[in-house]
Amino acid sequence: MRPIDPEKRVKILKSVYTLTGKCGLASVTISGISKTAGIAAGTLYIYFKNKEEVVQLAYAAVEDKMTNAMYTGFDISTPIRQSLKQIYINMLNYRLKNYDETVFIDQYQQSGYIQINFSKQLAEYEKQNKPLYDLLEKGQQEGIIKTVDAIILISFFDGAVRSCSTGIVQKLFPLNQKLIDDCFDMVWRGMI
């Protein structure tokens, strides 16, 4: 038996993001994945049981990468606004540099796929994003952040970053420091 090549596995996952970015998650097929990855469909089945497994693992992989990027330079001891802005900028940068991956994440979260392991995924999300949960709790304790459930604040925050990145990619508005500052300021005012 031939050893499994980790690079092929990565190519397969990247193919899912590329296809989702071009055609949408609903249009992703095993034949499309294998063609985009440049491997035979039979080879794909050496790495994954079926399309659902490929999609689930593609989600886990990109969620891990995106979460790690979110907290680059994060320091909970800095002022709440400054810490939250750092996360905002990190998320925006990640979305702009990895647009196909973020299209995949967005569509995955709005599809039936998320329901397959929802409780497990939510628990993992909360664990991975503990720094943000802790920051929001600190802001609430200091009377700075609105006292609503953290998941509501995070959904609002995430939606704002998603909208801003989409507008930039679609060239509705140019990426510049003023845009970043203005967009973050609107988010901040909505959370305080």
C-alpha atoms as one frame of an Amber mdcrd trajectory, in Angstrom:
protein
   0.000   0.000   0.000   1.294   3.430  -0.978   1.813   5.930   1.872  -0.652
   8.798   2.083   0.753  12.069   0.768  -0.156  15.001   3.074   0.289  17.434
   0.162  -2.504  15.691  -1.785  -4.782  16.016   1.216  -4.069  19.762   1.330
  -4.684  20.050  -2.440  -8.035  18.319  -2.005  -9.102  20.726   0.750  -7.910
  23.754  -1.229  -9.962  22.496  -4.172 -13.093  22.622  -2.015 -12.390  26.293
  -1.191 -11.629  27.176  -4.805 -14.779  25.507  -6.122 -16.928  27.087  -3.421
 -15.480  30.507  -4.233 -16.308  30.042  -7.933 -19.593  28.127  -7.904 -20.894
  27.868  -4.352 -20.787  24.995  -1.872 -23.903  23.324  -3.283 -22.108  22.895
  -6.624 -19.073  21.119  -5.169 -18.834  17.493  -6.331 -16.288  14.706  -5.917
 -15.466  14.866  -9.628 -15.026  18.644  -9.427 -12.799  18.342  -6.357 -10.605
  15.681  -7.942 -10.344  17.598 -11.238  -9.432  20.859  -9.492  -6.908  19.049
  -7.255  -5.420  17.279 -10.278  -5.959  13.795  -8.892  -8.117  10.829  -9.865
 -11.488  10.500  -8.130 -10.408   7.076  -6.892  -7.361   8.639  -5.257  -9.609
  11.096  -3.417 -11.350   8.147  -1.764  -8.019   7.034  -0.294  -8.009  10.261
   1.707 -11.717  10.756   2.396 -14.771   8.479   2.621 -17.158  10.820   0.812
 -17.966  14.436  -0.007 -19.452  15.071   3.434 -16.186  14.064   5.112 -14.165
  16.277   2.753 -16.441  19.243   3.498 -16.377  18.646   7.277 -12.588  18.424
   7.351 -12.248  21.428   5.039 -14.333  23.407   7.527 -12.264  22.289  10.516
  -9.004  23.116   8.721  -9.990  26.618   7.659 -11.665  27.399  10.976  -8.411
  26.554  12.766  -6.337  28.726  10.421  -8.733  31.650  10.615  -8.977  31.471
  14.407  -5.197  31.438  14.792  -4.937  34.474  12.513  -7.623  36.335  14.490
  -5.568  36.411  17.654  -2.215  37.440  16.192  -0.872  40.236  18.392  -3.851
  39.956  20.754  -3.247  41.002  24.359  -6.207  41.051  26.708  -4.389  43.484
  29.009  -4.594  46.285  26.423  -7.710  48.497  26.449 -10.911  46.758  25.300
 -11.381  48.924  22.197  -7.783  48.444  21.084  -7.934  44.657  21.615 -11.209
  44.363  19.730  -9.859  46.478  16.877  -6.821  44.190  16.614  -9.123  41.194
  16.214 -11.237  43.118  13.679  -8.188  43.990  11.575  -6.836  40.434  11.796
 -10.178  38.997  10.668 -10.490  41.513   7.839  -6.956  40.800   6.623  -7.545
  37.057   6.732 -10.775  37.355   4.789  -9.165  39.551   2.130  -6.135  37.283
   1.704  -8.114  34.022   1.778 -11.390  34.990   0.184 -12.317  31.557  -1.215
 -11.836  30.022   2.229 -14.072  32.600   3.842 -16.747  32.167   1.166 -16.589
  28.465   2.004 -16.910  29.169   5.761 -19.859  31.511   5.208 -21.699  29.049
   2.977 -20.903  26.108   5.234 -22.397  27.938   8.210 -25.587  28.565   6.243
 -25.889  25.005   4.947 -27.130  21.729   6.340 -23.522  20.612   6.850 -23.233
  22.598  10.061 -26.085  20.606  11.599 -24.183  17.298  11.232 -21.918  18.012
  14.214 -23.410  21.273  15.470 -23.009  20.743  19.231 -19.429  19.562  18.812
 -18.597  22.426  16.444 -20.145  25.033  18.742 -18.165  23.711  21.710 -14.967
  23.784  19.627 -15.780  27.310  18.414 -16.247  28.539  21.986 -12.982  26.885
  23.035 -11.003  28.318  20.104 -12.474  31.779  20.624 -12.048  31.913  24.392
  -9.878  35.053  24.062 -12.779  36.909  22.414 -15.319  35.592  24.911 -12.991
  36.653  27.742 -12.482  40.098  26.203 -16.216  40.668  25.847 -16.828  39.498
  29.416 -14.104  41.857  30.661 -15.711  44.703  28.689 -19.105  43.896  30.180
 -17.705  43.745  33.707 -16.101  47.156  33.179 -19.417  48.549  31.897 -18.006
  49.237  28.419 -19.657  46.501  26.339 -23.423  45.945  26.193 -24.679  43.237
  28.505 -26.057  40.765  25.971 -25.041  37.182  25.285 -21.524  36.933  23.899
 -22.666  34.892  20.899 -24.943  37.778  19.850 -22.072  40.249  20.094 -19.774
  37.888  18.202 -22.369  37.334  15.463 -22.781  41.105  15.073 -19.005  41.621
  15.025 -18.409  38.786  12.554 -21.179  40.023  10.258 -19.625  43.483  10.149
 -16.216  42.094   9.196 -17.815  39.845   6.562 -19.737  42.758   5.021 -16.696
  45.004   4.949 -14.485  42.361   3.301 -17.167  41.551   0.729 -17.555  45.238
  -0.133 -13.809  45.587  -0.597 -13.515  42.458  -2.759 -16.487  43.536  -4.880
 -14.909  46.995  -5.208 -17.860  48.803  -3.640 -15.343  50.811  -1.651 -11.541
  51.011  -1.527  -9.401  49.474   1.174  -7.668  52.206   3.129  -7.031  53.118
   6.754  -9.990  55.520   6.902 -12.361  52.762   5.766 -10.994  50.362   8.387
 -11.247  53.004  11.121 -14.773  54.071  10.105 -16.067  50.501   9.818 -14.575
  49.496  13.139 -15.948  52.651  14.772 -19.471  51.685  13.650 -18.993  48.192
  15.074 -17.661  49.605  18.323 -20.605  52.006  18.704 -22.965  49.093  18.131
 -21.352  47.103  20.953 -21.091  49.776  23.638
